[in-house]
Amino acid sequence: MKSSALEVKLVSDVRNCKTCQWFWGAVPPYGNFPVFDWNEDYPKEVRDQHQTLDYISQKPTMKVKACGEGQVDSGIMHGCRKAPIMTIGINPNMTAYFPSEAGAVWAYPNLSKNERYAYYYRHHNVYQESLGIEFIKENIKNGTEIIAEQDGWLLDADRCSDHRWLLLTIAYIDGTEKQIEVAWTDQLRFVVLVDTKNKKDSQKLSFKKGEVIGAKIDGLTGANKQLYENSTGYYQRYVNVLNQFKTIMKGQPVAKADLSISEDVAQHDMIACASPGWSSKYDIPTQKITKNCVIDNAFVVSQLIQTRPAVIVIVGGSSMEMFAKVFGHFLTDFDYYYEVEKENGEKIKVIKETYQLLKETTEREKFLNIKTDDYELKSRIVISPHFSYSSNFVEQARLSDAAWQAFQADFIEDTQILMKAGRVQENSWNSIVPIRIHGKDDHIKQQLSAPAWDVLMAYYYDPINMLADVLKQEYDAKRISYDASISRLKRTEGACQFCVNDLWQFPEGCPYDKNTETPPAQGELESVVKEVIATH
């Protein structure tokens, strides 16, 4: 049996997709990694997740079936299919790829039923799962261990990005250093079981004599193994925006609403399959994978058309570039790029700097407008700095390299004050110089000249408040609203059968009764998806 509802079909379509041979053909480039299944279809622990801004590490959750090691399943959107806010990034991050004790324990769902998979993503909040380090160590393959000859430090674990190869740099307490090369197969993974220490501090050793620095793993199976949850900065970042929005709306009912990730905010990735990153460092054929997933299979287009979000938060400039490849025709009155002429005369579009886009989309309304004969969608577009880095969201002045050089020449004493106070931040991503500012009433203002302060304020960003103010703008415009009956933001227009359908019924049903609304005619949403794709 197969449901005709688009949101339900996406479960099997995405989960079973093996289109990208780079990910799935022959020997997959990454993995294998620890995977697990549940002991029941709809665990209470999954639906009872609560968002937090605290740092949570290795907090016990439920007992699961450890299923050995495997590939990371492709993923669907996290959260309610009718949430009014949708964040969109590029693809899931493969945290277990990175060589460290934390990298050794990360685990991924390999659920035996589609309904379990659907339930996992419906309630996914701000956590990622891991297994216990002792369980990992119980599965070391004898004879593969690298054992510490003395107390010491792991100075570096340099993993090759396109091969299962690792170079360990070890320093011992007696001053000797050694390098060890390690290679492994996709079926027998090598893990690092200690953390790197860049400095040789005798009070902060990486390991003691006789400890296992790293080893190959074989096994990782068994019933009723403890699963742990770990808060993840990427998923937590927008919680700050929701909280600031409620602060701005003080005195109104929405200020006391139980706004949360997975209910009021759905989180989507345009590429369904995980990788360690999305830069040229990883030698990923990004254009081909984007065409397969975003254009040909149209997964993100299908979900967006069904969800009809009021606000779309695009995470970073690279995400915006990918989003524009498929939705550019429908981004009205939005100059998100500038043109550059190559040596051969060809003109190419270059996406504007992320914080420039943040400023433009928070200060001026920009929309995704999709209209066909039977369908209409108008979603506010806002560009956010990348969620993975907390430093992206601190209050700061951001000067181009040229502007910073001019500032130093014009304000010599002010520059010295900023440097001495540690306000000039390092930035390896582009030529922007971030200067840390603790609000418009920062005490350092009193130490700086008025003209210098005015320059900093001209380049000042408060990303959390800027993103929260967009929600206030949309609330004031009545494009999002508070629903007192659910103490949340009102759901978006249209029926939804994701939680209650012919294939499964979640025990809590649909809290918003969206399953009782008349669904669109069979094939109606799919035809809209085809029209959108045809314009790319």
C-alpha positions in Angstrom: 0.0 0.0 0.0 1.3 3.5 -0.8 -0.2 6.8 0.3 -1.1 9.3 -2.3 -0.3 12.3 0.0 2.8 14.0 -1.2 4.2 14.6 2.3 3.9 10.8 3.1 5.3 9.7 -0.3 8.4 11.7 0.4 9.2 9.4 3.3 9.8 6.4 1.1 11.0 8.4 -1.9 13.8 10.1 0.1 14.7 7.2 2.2 15.0 4.8 -0.7 16.8 7.3 -3.0 20.2 6.0 -4.1 20.4 8.3 -7.2 23.8 9.8 -6.4 26.4 7.2 -7.2 29.1 9.3 -5.5 27.3 8.7 -2.2 26.0 5.2 -2.8 27.8 3.5 -5.8 30.6 1.0 -5.4 32.5 1.9 -2.1 30.8 4.9 -0.5 33.2 7.7 0.3 32.4 7.9 4.0 31.5 5.4 6.7 30.6 3.0 8.0 29.3 4.5 11.2 27.5 3.2 14.3 23.7 2.8 13.6 20.8 1.8 15.8 17.1 0.9 15.7 14.4 1.3 18.3 12.7 -1.4 20.4 9.2 0.0 19.5 7.6 2.0 16.8 6.9 5.3 18.6 9.1 5.8 21.7 7.8 8.2 24.2 11.4 9.6 24.6 11.3 10.8 21.0 8.0 12.8 21.2 8.9 14.2 24.7 12.1 16.0 23.5 12.4 19.5 24.8 14.5 22.2 23.2 17.3 23.7 25.3 20.1 26.3 24.9 22.2 24.4 27.4 25.2 22.4 26.4 24.0 18.8 26.8 26.5 16.0 26.3 26.0 12.3 26.7 22.7 12.6 28.5 21.1 9.1 28.7 17.8 8.8 26.8 16.5 5.3 25.9 17.7 1.8 25.3 18.1 0.8 21.6 19.2 -2.0 19.4 22.8 -1.5 18.2 22.9 -2.6 14.6 26.6 -2.5 13.9 27.9 0.0 11.4 26.3 1.3 8.3 25.8 4.3 6.0 23.9 7.4 7.2 20.3 7.3 5.9 19.3 10.2 3.7 17.0 12.5 5.7 13.6 14.3 5.3 12.6 17.6 6.9 12.6 17.8 10.6 9.4 18.8 12.4 5.7 19.6 11.7 4.9 19.7 8.1 2.6 22.7 8.7 5.0 24.8 10.8 4.9 28.4 9.7 8.7 28.9 9.8 11.1 26.7 7.7 14.8 26.9 7.9 16.8 25.6 4.9 20.4 24.6 4.8 22.5 22.5 2.5 22.8 19.0 3.9 23.2 17.0 7.2 26.6 17.1 8.8 28.4 13.8 9.2 29.8 14.3 12.7 31.2 10.8 13.1 33.6 11.5 10.3 35.9 13.6 12.4 38.7 11.8 14.3 38.2 12.3 18.1 36.6 10.6 21.0 33.3 12.4 20.2 33.6 11.3 16.6 33.9 7.7 17.7 30.6 7.6 19.5 28.2 9.5 17.3 25.4 7.2 16.0 22.7 7.4 13.4 19.2 5.9 13.1 18.9 2.9 10.8 15.2 2.3 11.6 13.5 -0.9 10.3 10.2 0.7 9.4 9.2 3.8 7.4 6.8 4.8 10.2 9.7 4.8 12.7 11.8 6.9 10.3 8.9 9.3 9.8 8.4 9.6 13.6 12.1 10.3 14.2 12.1 13.2 11.8 8.6 14.5 12.9 9.9 15.0 16.4 13.6 15.8 15.8 14.5 18.7 18.0 18.0 20.0 18.9 19.8 16.7 19.6 22.0 14.2 17.9 22.5 10.7 19.2 25.5 8.8 20.4 26.5 5.5 22.0 28.7 5.1 25.1 32.5 5.2 24.7 32.8 2.0 26.8 30.5 0.2 24.3 32.7 1.4 21.5 35.9 0.2 23.3 34.3 -3.2 23.9 34.3 -3.7 20.2 37.9 -3.0 19.5 39.4 -5.5 17.0 42.3 -7.2 18.8 45.6 -6.5 17.3 44.7 -3.1 15.7 45.2 -1.0 18.8 47.7 1.9 19.0 48.8 1.8 22.6 50.5 4.7 24.4 54.1 3.9 25.3 54.2 6.8 27.8 52.0 9.6 29.1 51.5 12.1 26.4 49.5 14.1 23.9 47.8 13.5 20.6 49.0 16.7 18.8 47.1 16.1 15.6 44.8 13.6 13.8 44.9 14.7 10.2 42.4 12.8 8.2 42.6 12.7 4.4 39.3 14.1 2.9 39.1 11.6 0.0 40.5 8.4 1.4 40.2 6.3 4.6 43.7 7.4 5.8 44.8 9.2 8.9 48.1 10.6 10.2 48.4 10.7 14.0 51.1 12.9 15.5 51.9 11.8 19.0 54.2 13.5 21.6 55.4 11.7 24.7 56.2 13.2 28.1 59.9 12.5 27.6 60.0 14.9 24.6 59.9 12.3 21.8 57.4 12.6 19.0 56.2 10.1 16.4 53.8 9.9 13.5 51.6 6.9 12.8 49.8 6.3 9.5 46.5 4.4 9.6 44.3 3.2 6.8 41.1 1.2 6.9 38.2 -0.1 4.9 34.5 0.9 4.8 33.7 -2.3 6.7 36.3 -2.0 9.4 36.5 1.6 10.7 39.4 3.1 12.6 38.4 5.4 15.5 40.4 7.8 17.6 39.6 7.3 21.3 41.3 10.4 22.8 41.2 14.1 22.0 43.9 16.2 20.5 45.8 18.7 22.6 47.6 21.4 20.7 49.8 22.3 23.7 52.0 20.0 25.7 50.5 20.8 29.1 51.4 18.2 31.8 48.1 18.9 33.5 46.1 18.2 30.4 47.3 15.0 28.9 45.6 13.2 26.0 46.4 9.8 27.3 48.3 7.8 30.0 50.8 5.1 29.4 49.0 1.9 28.3 45.8 3.6 27.1 44.5 2.9 23.6 44.9 6.0 21.5 42.9 4.5 18.6 41.9 1.2 17.0 39.7 -0.5 14.4 36.2 -1.4 15.4 34.4 -4.6 14.7 30.9 -5.4 16.0 28.8 -2.8 17.8 25.7 -5.0 17.9 23.4 -5.9 20.7 20.0 -5.4 22.3 19.1 -2.7 24.9 22.2 -0.6 24.5 22.1 2.9 26.1 21.6 5.8 23.7 22.6 9.3 24.6 21.4 12.7 23.4 23.7 15.6 22.7 22.6 19.2 22.0 23.8 20.5 18.7 24.6 24.1 18.0 23.2 24.1 14.5 19.7 23.0 15.6 19.8 25.2 18.7 20.7 28.5 16.9 17.2 29.4 16.0 15.9 28.9 19.5 17.6 32.2 20.3 15.6 33.9 17.6 12.3 32.5 19.0 13.2 33.6 22.5 14.1 37.1 21.3 10.9 37.3 19.3 8.9 36.6 22.4 10.9 39.3 24.3 10.1 41.8 21.6 6.4 40.9 21.8 6.3 41.4 25.5 2.7 42.0 26.7 1.1 40.1 23.9 -0.2 36.5 24.2 2.4 35.2 21.8 5.1 36.3 24.2 4.1 33.4 26.5 3.6 30.9 23.7 5.5 27.6 23.8 7.4 28.3 20.6 9.8 25.6 19.6 11.9 23.8 17.0 10.0 20.9 15.5 6.6 22.5 16.2 6.8 26.1 15.1 10.0 25.8 13.1 10.7 23.0 10.6 14.3 22.4 9.6 15.0 21.3 6.0 18.2 20.5 4.0 18.2 20.8 0.3 20.5 17.8 -0.1 19.2 14.7 1.7 22.4 12.8 2.2 25.0 13.6 4.8 28.7 14.6 4.3 31.4 16.1 6.5 31.0 19.4 4.8 30.1 21.0 1.4 33.3 22.8 0.4 35.9 21.9 -2.2 38.0 20.4 0.5 35.9 17.2 0.3 36.0 16.8 -3.5 32.2 16.4 -3.7 30.6 16.8 -7.1 28.3 19.4 -5.8 26.7 20.5 -9.1 25.7 16.9 -10.1 24.4 16.1 -6.6 22.4 19.3 -6.5 20.9 18.5 -9.9 20.0 15.0 -8.7 18.4 15.9 -5.4 17.1 19.5 -5.8 16.1 19.6 -9.4 15.5 16.0 -10.7 14.0 14.5 -7.5 12.7 17.9 -6.3 12.6 16.8 -2.7 12.9 20.3 -1.1 10.5 21.8 -3.7 7.9 19.1 -2.9 8.1 19.6 0.8 8.0 23.4 0.5 5.0 23.3 -1.8 3.2 21.1 0.7 4.2 23.0 3.9 3.6 26.5 2.5 5.8 28.2 5.1 5.1 31.9 5.9 8.8 32.5 6.6 11.7 30.8 5.0 15.1 31.3 6.7 17.9 30.4 4.3 21.1 29.4 6.2 24.1 31.0 4.6 25.2 32.3 1.2 25.9 28.8 -0.2 22.4 27.7 0.7 21.0 30.8 -0.9 22.9 30.1 -4.1 21.5 26.5 -4.3 18.0 27.8 -3.4 18.1 30.3 -6.2 19.0 27.7 -8.7 15.5 26.2 -8.4 13.4 29.1 -7.0 15.2 32.1 -8.6 12.3 32.7 -11.1 10.0 33.2 -8.1 12.2 35.5 -6.0 10.5 38.8 -6.9 12.3 42.2 -6.4 15.3 40.6 -4.8 18.8 41.4 -6.1 20.6 38.6 -4.2 23.6 38.5 -6.6 25.8 40.7 -8.6 27.3 39.9 -12.0 31.0 39.2 -12.7 32.5 39.0 -16.2 35.0 36.2 -16.7 38.1 36.5 -18.9 36.2 34.8 -21.8 33.5 37.4 -21.6 31.0 35.1 -19.9 28.9 36.8 -17.2 28.2 34.8 -14.0 26.1 35.5 -11.0 27.9 35.8 -7.6 25.8 35.6 -4.4 26.3 38.7 -2.2 28.0 38.5 1.1 25.9 36.7 3.7 25.6 39.6 6.2 24.7 42.0 3.4 21.9 39.7 2.5 20.9 39.5 6.2 20.7 43.2 6.3 18.7 43.5 3.0 16.2 40.8 3.9 15.6 41.9 7.4 15.2 45.6 6.7 13.2 45.1 3.5 10.5 42.6 2.6 11.6 40.0 0.1 9.3 37.2 -0.9 9.1 33.9 -2.7 6.0 34.2 -4.9 4.6 31.0 -6.5 1.3 31.3 -8.3 -0.3 28.8 -10.7 -4.0 28.4 -11.7 -4.9 26.5 -8.5 -2.1 27.3 -6.1 -0.6 30.4 -4.5 2.3 30.8 -2.0 3.9 33.9 -0.7 6.7 33.3 1.8 9.0 35.9 3.4 12.6 35.2 2.6 15.4 36.0 5.1 19.0 35.1 4.8 20.8 34.0 8.0 24.5 33.5 8.8 25.4 29.8 9.0 23.9 28.2 12.1 26.9 26.0 12.7 29.1 28.7 14.2 28.0 30.6 17.3 30.5 33.4 16.5 28.3 34.2 13.5 25.5 35.4 15.8 27.4 37.6 18.3 26.9 41.4 17.9 29.6 42.7 15.8 30.7 45.4 13.4 31.9 43.9 10.1 34.3 45.9 8.0 35.7 44.9 4.6 39.5 44.6 4.5 39.6 48.0 2.7 37.3 49.6 5.2 39.4 48.2 8.1 42.6 49.5 6.5 41.0 53.0 6.2 39.7 52.8 9.8 43.2 52.0 11.1 44.6 55.0 9.2 41.9 57.4 10.3 41.6 56.2 13.9 45.0 55.1 15.1 44.3 55.4 18.9 40.8 53.8 18.5 42.4 50.9 16.7 44.9 50.4 19.5 42.0 50.4 22.1 40.1 47.8 20.1 43.1 45.6 19.6 44.1 45.8 23.2 40.6 44.9 24.3 40.6 41.8 22.1 37.7 43.1 20.0 39.2 42.5 16.5 38.3 38.9 15.7 40.0 36.4 13.5 38.2 35.4 10.3 39.5 32.8 7.9 36.4 32.6 5.7 36.6 35.8 3.7 38.1 39.3 3.7 35.7 40.7 6.3 37.1 41.9 9.6 34.7 41.3 12.5 34.9 43.6 15.5 33.1 42.4 18.6 30.6 44.9 19.9 28.5 44.1 23.0 25.4 46.1 22.0 24.9 49.7 21.0 25.6 50.8 24.6 28.9 48.8 24.9 31.1 50.3 27.6 33.9 50.5 25.1 32.0 53.3 23.4 33.2 55.6 26.2 36.8 54.9 25.3 36.5 55.5 21.6 36.2 58.8 19.7 32.7 59.6 18.5 33.6 59.4 14.8 35.2 56.0 15.3 32.1 54.7 17.1 29.8 56.1 14.4 31.8 54.1 11.8 31.5 50.9 13.8 27.7 51.5 14.2 27.4 51.9 10.4 28.7 48.4 10.0 27.0 47.0 13.1 25.0 43.7 13.1 22.9 42.0 15.8 21.9 38.9 13.9 19.6 37.4 16.6 17.6 40.6 17.0 17.5 41.2 13.2 16.1 37.7 12.6 13.6 38.1 15.5 12.5 41.4 14.1 11.5 39.7 10.9 9.0 37.6 12.9 7.6 40.7 14.5 7.2 42.3 11.0 5.4 39.2 9.8 3.3 39.1 12.9 2.3 42.8 12.6 1.5 42.1 8.9 -0.7 39.2 10.0 1.2 36.7 7.9 2.0 34.7 11.0 -0.3 34.8 14.1 -0.8 33.3 17.5 -3.3 30.4 17.9 -4.4 30.4 21.6 -6.0 27.0 21.2 -2.6 25.4 20.8 -0.4 28.1 22.5 1.7 28.2 19.3 1.9 29.9 16.0 -1.0 29.2 13.7 -0.4 26.3 11.3 -0.1 27.1 7.6 -2.9 26.6 5.1 -3.8 23.2 3.7 -4.4 19.6 4.9 -1.6 17.3 6.0 -1.6 13.5 6.5 1.9 13.0 7.6 1.0 11.9 11.2 -2.2 10.1 10.4 -2.6 8.2 7.1 -3.3 4.8 5.6 0.2 3.6 6.3 0.6 4.7 10.0 -1.0 6.7 12.7 1.2 8.3 15.3 -0.2 7.7 18.9 -0.6 11.5 19.5 -2.3 11.9 16.1 -2.2 15.4 14.6 -2.3 17.9 17.5 -3.5 20.5 15.0 -6.3 18.4 13.3 -4.7 19.0 9.9 -5.6 15.4 8.9 -9.3 16.3 9.1 -9.1 18.9 6.4 -9.9 18.1 2.8 -6.7 17.1 1.1 -5.7 18.5 -2.3 -6.8 16.5 -5.4 -4.5 13.7 -6.3 -1.5 15.0 -8.3 -2.4 18.7 -7.6 0.7 19.5 -5.6 2.9 17.4 -7.8 1.9 19.4 -10.8 2.9 22.6 -9.0 6.3 21.1 -8.2 6.7 20.3 -12.0 5.9 23.9 -12.9 8.5 25.2 -10.4 11.2 22.8 -11.6 10.5 23.7 -15.3 11.6 27.3 -14.6 15.0 26.6 -13.2 
